[in-house]
Amino acid sequence: MVEPVGDQYIVARPVYSEALFDEEHEKVHRYHKTFADHLRVFFSCSPQKAKKITLDVFPLLSWLPAYHFKSWLLSDIVSGISTGVVAVLQGLAFALLANVPPAYGLYAAFFPVIMYFFFGTSRHLSIGPFPVLSLMVGGAVLRMVPDDTGNSTLTNNSSTTQQRIVVAASVTMLAGIFQLLLGVLRIGFIVIYLSQSLISGYTTAAAIHVVVSQLKFIFQLPVPGYNKPLGLFLTLKSVFEQITDTNIADLVTALIVLVIVFVVKEVNERYKAKLPAPIPIELIVTVIASGISYACKFKDKYQVDVIGKLDKGFQAPGAPDISVFQTCAGDSFSIAVVAFAVAFSVAKVYSIKHDYPIDASQELIAFGIGNIVGGAFKGFATSTSLSRTGVQESAGGKTQVAGVISAVVVMIVILAIGQLLEPLQKSVLAALALGNLKGMLMQFKEIGILWKKDRYDCLIWVVSFLSVILLGLDLGLAAGVGFQLLTVIFRTQFPKFTVLANIGRSDIYRNRKDYRDIYEPEGVRIFRCPSPIFFANIGFFKDKLTAAVGFSPLRVLRKRNKALRKIRRMLKKGELQVTPKGFICTVSSPTDSEDELDNNRIEELDRPTDTKDLPIQIDWNSDLPSNITVPRVDIHSIILDFSAVSFLDVSAMRVLRETLKEFIRINVDVYIVGAHDGLLDKLEICGFFDDEVKPSMFFLTVHDAVLFILVQKDIAASSPKFKPITEKENKDHYIINTNGGLRNRDVMAPPETKF
């Protein structure tokens, strides 16, 4: 019963142990499905299930019939054209990162977009090349097909170029296969192992790699690729060794483009609320740079490196190289996971903003099919770009129809006007690639924010960043994930155990160190465990529990058994006499040495103390004979708060059982409270209970256990804070106001506790 009184409340109910609560309140029997049941449901067929599967596999069928042509179509067309222009330029620029000719970046900006239109669940995500993924593909390409000695340019007709195209396509297809398998197996939750801190640190370090990798195009230097640990520094060393050979025309052009792009992007960001659409600075710069390069004949006069011939039309689909599958499986899996993690995190932001659901597993399927088809047509791995998705959404894009329009723009460039970009300098593409890194480079600000919020997350960011800088994109990712998992293990292996106390004389219990107005029943220690208990932290749990109570129960038990053995020997020899006041030693020193006592039947020291054969009951906290010393134990009850213990494994269960027995054998009662549903059943199945450890030690809450102890130990009668009621039949119930006042319940008849 709950009685609200102003801003306070009074709850009236009995003091419940788990057993008593189950007796009074019948549980509903729930049938738990077996593996066979799940298989039966999975392979069952019905019209409703067929419809659901169809809508799940082809999400566009759920929104396309309800498409608002009058209000959405124009917005999607405008958004698609704006996004398509950006996609063309980013495709050309990011192809340099993948170490393939620029034209192949256009294929990566076309095929995955079409596939995502049919299979994707996000309505605002812009699919296409992403600098981090392009760099990861480029690393695998360089490892499989290193730079030719003395060859500083990539030509579309060379054997090296063709080999690199095949490797990039094969790595992409394998990454798509991994994504498709993970999606079909419904393992979209794998993204949870890449925290936001790890992704931020990883992408920031990847942005540094992108900057360094583009220096050879900005300076036009024959810098070989280094896809190995410390490769970033080896690249910088090679650049500085050849810095005197810089092509000044390329350098000046890149710097001018970079400054213009940064300034205009800052204007777009600052005045985005006033601008009808972002200024397409990439398009403007590209058109001007191509025109100037063609008119002034930069290639002939200044020997600048240009895009060169762009083949019209699409490449014929081809089969992947199986040998690349065997060598680059690790690279492909890393690409698959990073691509999905980045894209899903962006998609989730826009799904929350525009209030529609997304399916992580279906997203994996969409990206997997997109990368498989894109790889078959000689493209490279794709995900999403923050800037490109931002353009699509801010320009008014409502659905993936905008994505299809952007793909049409890319197709027009591939089929018709690609030759207009042939005079464009590669240094301009490099500058455009760097201009899109501002958002990732600005993530450095997160270090200070994370340090204030959570230092573990800050360490994950820093370690992920340094790992990628030092080890490279693949090994760095593995190191970052490993360190992140270690922090989780560390926090669960070494949790912050606390000793609780009653706050405000109510039913609220908090850390005793945090409050002044606390009440602790005499001889009662309340110990809270804030994490699961398993094989890795059960030792730490036991050590902290021992420190909280102030003594080792096993040591006390052994000391008591040694003392009993000594008392029996002295009584037998007449060296000890029993008086109404206790024992009196009649000799100056015992005849048995401590070594003899320690080494004689030492296995019996861990057994429960047995004083039935003695003529007097021993009070271990009273004065004993001068030659017998036993540690004093001022605690008679321990309450273990397991409300935050989500699971208990078999190894921890065994150690916990032995620990409880050690306390029980020295007459310290142990109570476990707040155990989750199913824990008692698991303990019963595992044979946890016996004559010493019983199910009756489990209580619903800390307060239930405290009230039970007060009555059992008859502390309430002497405590000014807890006064028992006068009725004998109800002597174990109390009324406690939540404002701290405690009163007698002479008038209240029901056998209940109020607090």
C-alpha angles and dihedrals in degrees: 000000000000121000116188113209110183108296092345134071138208121213119197118196141120123272102266132208116187091256094049092047091052090049094053098038118048115219122228111244109238123196111225113210117241126218089261090055091053091049090050091052092044094053096039119108133210136149091254092051092047090052092048092049091049092051091046094051095041105033092175088073089068097054106021096071088054094047113139101223096182097051102027109034098072092046091050092049093051091044092046094052092049092047093045092056091051091045092054093052095042090048091055093045098044092048087072088059090053090051093238129114114283094246091068090062087067091059089052089053093052117040100044090050092056092047092048090053089064101036108024125099101202115089097198106038115117109213122209145088118345120197096229093051092044089054091048090051089047090054092055090045093052092049092052097038111025123198116278112247110262094005110120099170136061116228125193093226100049122106090234092056093050091049091051092050090053092047093049091048093047093049089049093050092049090050088051091050090052091050093047093050092048090049095048090049088050094239096142089127088077087092089073089075089066105068122201090251091054093047091048094050092043096050092045091054090044088055088056089052089051091052092050093044091054094053092085090059094044093050093029094229128155095244115167120224119253113200098177139082112306088014090135092062093043089054091050090048091052091048094051092045089058099034092116090064093061118141101234094200092057092044095050092045092050093048093049092048092046093052093047093048093048093048095047093045088053089051090049091051096045097045100031091122092058100038116085088215135356114273105258093229094161091058093045093048092046094051093047094044092048092048094048093045091050096043096045094039094230092175093060099036102039102018092236119173112248135184092255128192116004114200115230118236133014130308118250112256115259140190120256125251107257092204088062089054090057095046102038102039091116092049092049094049091050090049091049093051097043092046092052095043094053095043096045093049090053093043091051091055093054094041090057092045094051097031106238131124127252128196117221095203093048089050088056090052092049094049091043094054090043093053093044092052092040091050091049088057093048098262126133135234118305139191126149135297121224093218094046093047089047090054092049093050098039092048089061103268112167104175143001088281083088087057092054090050090051089051089052089054090052090048091053090054091048095048105033123007104028092107089066088070096052094097092052113119118239088225087065090053089048090051091049090051091052091046089062093055098074094097093051094044091050088062087087086086089068092073094074093041093050092046089060095043105038125349093200089060089046090053090049089053094048096044092047090049095048092043092055092044093051104030103029133247099299102040090036091057091050091049092049093050090046092052091046091054089047090057089053091049091046093051093049094040093049106029124169105261115196139196111229132212135186111268121209094353090280136108092280120109124189141159106305091219094061102058139052102204099065135145124202118183110235112266095008124116120189113202123188125204111200100191144041115289115229142144094288099053105027090094091052089047091054093047093050092047090052090050091048095054093040099234143062110248093206092052091048091048092051092046091051093048090049089050091050091050090050093046091052092050092048093047090050092051094043093245092123130050130197118229132170087260095051136264125346122195112223097192132060095234136008121254096226119079122226089244092057091051092048096049099040112095091332091172088070093062093082094055123099114277113260117199099161093109094053121095092230138036111248121230101204093198094054127082112294127191111295093249093053120074126180126173112258117243115201095174121087100171137036123193116201112202105211096169090117096042104108097179142003120204127212095257092052090044092059094050092044091052092052091047092052090049091052091056094043091051091059091049096259110137117219125207126187118205137184096023111169123246112282098025093100090049091050092048090050092051092048093052094246096149128073138144092303104034107050136176089241090079091073118095133178099238141004090253092054090054093046093052091046091052093048090057097040093050092038090235095134094069092059098037117095088208098055120043119182122226118254099239110099094211091056100037094126096061132087142186114225124178116216091230090070100262118128122199142177118262099214094137099041111087107182113099094242141121120237121198 
